[in-house]
Amino acid sequence: MKFIFFFFLFLSTSCTQLKISSSGGILTHTSEPTTKEHIEFEIKKEIPFYLYGAYPRMQKISFDKELLRAGFVDVTQVSFEFKQTIYQHILSWITLGMYLPHTVYIYGYGREKTDEEKTKRIAL
């Protein structure tokens, strides 16, 4: 019985590292949203790890690129959540730790690109 417990404990732990960075491509504030143009958002990104989290050694997420991809140009109160769902835990157990999917959630308030900003980008 102890073996089974420690075996599942071993499969549930990993050495994953995630680096969240910004390249400065989006205006970011820490204050409350000041205009009605700021809407609440949630962006979900699945990050795969392999071999008990040993490969890749470190996953990198550029959060401003993810926000730009979602159509935001100005954000405030950005927060991150890194978790593994029940389904992802089961997948990790079935593959005996060879595949460890995790999900990163990015929350906050943002202002989407206006039509004028979209056409300005195209014209350049």
Order of alpha helices (4+ residues) and beta strands (2+ residues): alpha-beta-beta-beta-beta-alpha-beta-alpha-beta-alpha
